[in-house]
Amino acid sequence: MTARAHCSRCDALCCRLTVVIFPEDNVPAHLTDTTDQGVTVMARDADGWCVALNGARMNCGIYETRPSICRKFAMAGPYCLDVRAEADKAARALQALPIRVVA
């Protein structure tokens, strides 16, 4: 099981989730994207991270005006713990894969 979640020792996994933007959210348009289904979401960079994430500090660059979904995401809440558990499970599965070097 994963260690107790806390933002100061987290890999910001929540910053890789799809974040839907609602009309009442005050997010600058240049930080958003539109899905094929027409839903406005936070844009992601080439590696899948939210574009508002300050990678050097591992914190939100628009924290004061972050989307309502981000405001409702509870650190160490059930969804956070599920996301962390899934990431740990995926990491363990990758570690278990045999590595074969082909010359």
Buried (B, 14 or more C-beta within 10 A) or exposed (E): EEEEBEEEEBEBBBBBBEBBBEEEBEBEEEBBEEEEEEEBBBBBEEEEBBBBBEEEEEBBBBEEBBBBBBEEBEEEEEEBBEBBEEBBEEEEEEEEEEEEEEE
